[in-house]
Amino acid sequence: MQNDPQLTLQARYAEAFNTYRESSQEGDLLAAYDLARAALDLGLPISRLFDMHRSTTSGLTRPLEKTMADRFFQGALAAYDMALQGCRKTAARLSDEVVDRKETATTLREAGVDLTRQRDTLRSQLHQVTEEQTAFTYAISHDLMSPLNTLRNLLSCHGEDLDAAGVAMDLEALNGARASADRMQRIVEDIQAYALAVGLEDSAGTVDLNVLLGEVLARAEPQIEASGARVDIEALPVVKGQAAQLRLVFEALLSNALKFNEKGEAPEITIRAVDGAKSCAEIQVADRGIGIAAPHLDRIFGLFQRLHTYEAYPGTGLGLTLCRRLLGQNGGEIAVASTLGEGSVFTVTLPVA
């Protein structure tokens, strides 16, 4: 039983007390404290500590030795009690902490439920506002189309009459008015397209950009042939998104790349994927057109923002605004890098499938 911790502790108690009895030094009394803590660590009850003391001091007869024995035991007893109280306080603190953590977890769960409910409510409200805004914008643009069509028809009829009568000066002014009416019609049509695209609710899924860009290229074939453009499309990834909205994005980017070139020069366009983060795909639409000055790189994404006169490069300034809005709805982004006179690179970022 040499390895029995209680017997070892009994022997240590006897040795420590005898050392104290012989020296009468306060420093040797400290051993009683260490023995008490050791007894508590072994899980011994206070009665067992008393048994060890009685076994050690049972043979003492002199009053001084008995007094020293009492002091030694009282020191051990005090240390035992203090250590025991510390354990109790620690246990109490741990218990309180467990309760606090449970209450905090409950509060966080309840807060999470409330936040989820608020998010769903806000999402529903936002959806309703978007629908109302889309309907409102479409209705206004539709109402504008009716008088505009009437004006264009009247100008056309009047122009035919003036042409037949040979009134050249009036005919020139009328042609200017007709061109303005045509321009206004394109603006209204683009507003309608923007309203419809923003409110477009296509089911999100996987989109093979190779297939989608093939469709975009087919639709732009007349414009490509007319300009003599060269369009190279490299292997593209499969992404997550709404196919109808992404088609509008790449149609707008391709249209701009075909349009913004020096007069008489055939456009050169490359559409390619570049290495990016694993969670997203980066697609670049690069051209060698007229480029964009650095101060205007952010401005071009604003609503109805144009950098050139309508006569030089026709358009309404809605295309890039639409691109940014639609890509945002699909968890994507758009950025541009450009050098004036050398061309532009538009980078579209989309989540990979």
C-alpha positions in Angstrom: 0.0 0.0 0.0 3.1 2.2 -0.3 1.5 4.1 -3.2 -1.7 4.9 -1.3 -2.0 8.7 -1.4 -3.7 8.8 2.0 -0.9 6.8 3.7 1.6 9.1 2.0 -0.2 12.1 3.2 -0.4 10.6 6.7 3.4 10.2 6.7 3.9 13.7 5.5 1.6 15.1 8.2 3.6 13.2 10.9 6.9 14.4 9.5 5.8 18.0 9.2 4.4 18.1 12.7 7.5 16.6 14.3 9.7 19.1 12.4 7.6 21.9 13.8 7.5 20.5 17.3 11.3 20.3 17.4 12.0 23.7 15.9 9.1 25.7 17.2 9.6 27.9 14.1 6.7 29.7 12.5 8.1 28.8 9.1 7.6 25.1 9.8 4.0 25.8 10.7 3.3 26.7 7.0 3.6 23.0 6.2 0.2 22.5 7.8 -1.3 24.7 5.2 0.2 22.7 2.3 -1.0 19.5 3.9 -4.5 20.8 4.2 -4.7 21.8 0.6 -3.3 18.4 -0.4 -6.0 16.7 1.6 -8.6 18.8 -0.2 -7.1 17.9 -3.5 -7.4 14.2 -2.7 -11.1 14.8 -1.8 -10.6 13.8 1.9 -13.2 15.0 4.3 -12.2 17.2 7.3 -12.9 14.2 9.6 -10.1 12.3 7.8 -7.8 15.2 8.4 -8.7 15.1 12.1 -7.9 11.3 12.2 -4.5 11.9 10.7 -3.8 14.6 13.4 -5.0 12.4 16.2 -3.0 9.5 15.0 0.1 11.7 14.9 -0.3 13.4 18.3 -2.0 10.7 20.4 1.2 9.9 22.3 1.9 13.5 23.5 1.7 14.2 27.2 3.5 17.4 27.8 1.3 20.6 27.8 3.6 22.5 25.5 3.6 19.7 22.9 -0.2 19.5 23.1 -0.4 23.3 22.6 1.9 23.1 19.6 -0.2 20.2 18.3 -3.4 22.3 18.6 -1.7 25.2 16.8 -0.6 22.9 14.0 -4.0 21.4 13.5 -5.8 24.8 13.7 -3.5 26.0 11.0 -4.3 23.0 8.8 -8.0 23.4 9.6 -8.0 27.0 8.7 -6.2 26.3 5.4 -8.6 23.5 4.6 -11.6 25.7 5.3 -10.2 28.6 3.2 -9.4 26.3 0.3 -12.8 24.7 0.6 -14.5 28.1 0.5 -12.5 29.0 -2.5 -13.7 25.9 -4.3 -17.3 26.7 -3.4 -17.0 30.2 -4.6 -15.4 29.0 -7.8 -18.2 26.5 -8.3 -20.7 29.2 -7.6 -19.1 31.5 -10.1 -19.1 28.7 -12.7 -22.7 28.0 -12.0 -23.6 31.7 -12.4 -21.6 31.9 -15.6 -23.4 28.9 -17.1 -26.7 30.4 -16.2 -25.6 33.8 -17.7 -24.4 32.1 -20.9 -27.7 30.2 -21.2 -29.6 33.4 -20.8 -27.4 35.2 -23.3 -27.8 32.3 -25.8 -31.6 32.5 -25.4 -31.5 36.3 -25.9 -29.4 36.0 -29.0 -31.7 33.3 -30.4 -34.7 35.6 -29.8 -32.8 38.5 -31.3 -32.0 36.4 -34.3 -35.6 35.5 -34.8 -36.6 39.2 -34.6 -33.9 40.2 -37.1 -35.0 37.5 -39.5 -38.6 38.7 -39.2 -37.5 42.3 -39.7 -35.4 41.3 -42.7 -38.3 39.4 -44.3 -40.6 42.4 -43.7 -38.1 44.9 -45.2 -37.5 42.6 -48.1 -41.3 42.4 -48.8 -41.6 46.1 -48.5 -38.7 46.7 -50.8 -40.1 44.3 -53.3 -43.4 46.1 -53.2 -41.7 49.5 -53.6 -39.7 48.2 -56.6 -42.8 46.9 -58.3 -44.6 50.2 -57.8 -41.6 52.2 -59.0 -41.3 50.0 -62.1 -45.0 50.2 -62.9 -44.9 54.0 -62.3 -41.9 54.5 -64.6 -43.3 52.3 -67.3 -46.7 54.0 -67.2 -45.1 57.5 -67.5 -42.9 56.4 -70.4 -45.9 54.7 -72.0 -48.0 57.9 -71.7 -45.2 59.9 -73.3 -45.0 57.6 -76.3 -48.6 58.4 -77.4 -48.2 62.2 -78.0 -44.6 61.6 -79.2 -45.8 59.2 -81.9 -48.5 61.7 -82.9 -45.9 64.4 -83.2 -43.6 62.3 -85.3 -46.5 61.3 -87.7 -47.5 65.0 -88.1 -43.9 66.0 -88.8 -43.5 63.2 -91.3 -46.7 64.2 -93.1 -45.9 67.9 -93.1 -42.4 67.1 -94.3 -43.8 65.2 -97.3 -46.0 68.2 -98.2 -43.0 70.6 -97.9 -40.9 68.3 -100.0 -43.5 68.2 -102.7 -43.8 72.0 -102.6 -40.0 72.5 -102.8 -39.8 74.7 -99.6 -36.1 73.9 -98.7 -35.7 76.2 -95.7 -38.8 75.0 -93.9 -37.9 71.4 -94.8 -34.5 71.7 -93.2 -36.1 73.0 -89.9 -38.7 70.3 -90.1 -36.0 67.6 -90.5 -34.3 69.0 -87.4 -37.6 68.7 -85.4 -38.1 65.2 -86.7 -34.6 64.2 -85.6 -35.3 65.6 -82.1 -38.5 63.7 -82.0 -36.7 60.5 -83.0 -34.2 61.1 -80.2 -36.9 61.6 -77.7 -38.5 58.4 -78.8 -35.3 56.5 -78.2 -35.0 58.0 -74.7 -38.5 57.0 -73.8 -37.9 53.5 -75.2 -34.7 53.2 -73.1 -36.6 54.3 -70.0 -39.2 51.6 -70.7 -36.5 49.0 -71.2 -34.7 50.1 -68.0 -38.0 49.9 -66.0 -38.8 46.5 -67.3 -35.2 45.2 -66.8 -35.0 46.4 -63.2 -38.4 44.8 -62.4 -37.6 41.6 -64.3 -38.1 38.6 -62.1 -36.4 35.7 -63.8 -35.5 32.6 -61.8 -31.8 32.6 -60.8 -29.8 29.6 -61.8 -26.7 28.5 -63.6 -25.8 30.5 -66.8 -23.2 29.2 -69.3 -21.7 32.4 -70.6 -20.4 30.7 -73.7 -24.0 30.0 -74.8 -25.3 33.4 -73.6 -22.5 35.3 -75.4 -23.3 33.3 -78.5 -26.9 34.6 -78.4 -25.7 38.2 -77.8 -23.3 37.9 -80.7 -26.1 36.6 -83.0 -28.4 39.5 -82.1 -25.6 42.1 -82.8 -24.6 40.5 -86.1 -26.1 43.4 -88.3 -24.2 46.0 -86.2 -21.0 43.9 -86.4 -21.2 43.5 -90.1 -22.0 47.2 -90.7 -19.0 48.3 -88.7 -16.6 45.6 -90.0 -15.8 44.7 -86.4 -13.7 41.8 -85.2 -15.1 40.2 -82.0 -13.1 37.4 -80.3 -14.8 35.4 -77.5 -12.6 33.1 -75.5 -13.7 30.2 -73.3 -16.0 31.6 -70.6 -17.2 30.1 -67.2 -20.6 29.0 -65.9 -21.9 31.5 -63.4 -24.9 32.0 -61.1 -27.5 34.5 -62.1 -30.6 35.4 -64.1 -30.0 34.7 -67.8 -32.3 37.4 -69.1 -30.7 40.1 -67.0 -27.1 39.0 -67.8 -28.0 39.0 -71.5 -29.0 42.6 -71.3 -25.7 43.4 -69.5 -23.5 41.9 -72.2 -25.6 43.3 -75.0 -25.1 46.8 -73.6 -21.3 46.3 -73.2 -20.9 44.9 -76.7 -23.0 47.7 -78.2 -20.8 50.3 -76.5 -17.6 48.6 -77.7 -18.9 48.6 -81.2 -20.1 52.2 -81.0 -17.2 54.1 -79.4 -14.6 54.0 -82.0 -12.9 56.5 -84.2 -14.9 57.1 -87.4 -13.8 54.8 -90.2 -11.9 52.4 -87.9 -13.1 48.8 -87.6 -13.7 47.9 -83.9 -11.6 45.2 -82.3 -13.2 43.5 -79.3 -12.1 40.7 -77.0 -14.3 39.0 -74.4 -12.4 36.7 -72.1 -12.3 35.3 -68.6 -9.5 36.1 -66.2 -8.2 34.4 -63.1 -9.8 35.8 -59.9 -11.1 34.5 -56.6 -12.4 31.0 -56.6 -15.8 32.2 -55.4 -16.3 34.5 -58.4 -15.7 34.8 -62.1 -14.2 37.8 -63.8 -15.1 38.5 -67.4 -13.5 41.3 -69.4 -14.9 43.1 -72.4 -11.9 44.9 -73.9 -11.9 47.2 -77.0 -9.4 49.4 -78.8 -11.8 52.3 -79.1 -11.6 56.0 -78.2 -11.2 55.3 -74.4 -12.3 57.3 -71.4 -10.5 60.0 -69.6 -9.6 59.2 -66.0 -11.9 61.9 -64.4 -14.9 60.4 -66.1 -14.5 56.7 -65.1 -17.0 56.8 -62.3 -19.3 59.3 -64.0 -20.2 57.0 -66.9 -22.2 54.7 -64.6 -24.6 57.6 -63.6 -28.1 57.9 -64.9 -28.3 59.7 -68.3 -24.6 60.5 -68.2 -23.0 61.1 -71.6 -19.4 62.1 -72.4 -20.0 63.0 -76.1 -22.6 64.8 -78.1 -25.6 62.9 -79.4 -24.5 63.7 -83.0 -21.1 62.2 -82.5 -22.2 59.1 -80.7 -26.0 58.5 -80.4 -27.4 57.1 -77.2 -29.3 58.0 -74.0 -26.7 57.3 -71.3 -28.7 54.5 -69.7 -26.7 51.5 -70.8 -24.0 51.4 -68.1 -26.4 52.4 -65.4 -28.5 49.4 -66.4 -25.4 47.2 -66.3 -24.5 48.2 -62.8 -28.0 47.8 -61.5 -28.6 44.4 -63.0 -25.2 43.0 -61.9 -26.0 44.2 -58.4 -29.2 42.2 -58.5 -27.2 39.2 -59.5 -24.6 39.5 -56.8 -22.0 40.9 -59.2 -20.1 44.1 -59.9 -18.7 46.1 -62.8 -15.5 48.1 -63.1 -13.7 49.9 -65.9 -10.1 50.6 -66.7 -9.4 52.9 -69.7 -6.8 55.0 -71.4 -8.0 57.9 -73.6 -7.3 57.1 -77.2 -6.3 53.5 -76.6 -9.4 51.7 -75.5 -11.3 50.4 -72.5 -11.6 47.2 -70.4 -14.9 46.6 -68.6 -14.6 43.9 -66.0 -17.7 42.0 -64.9 -17.6 40.0 -61.6 -20.2 37.3 -61.0 -20.5 34.4 -58.5 -19.4 31.1 -60.0 -21.8 28.2 -60.3 
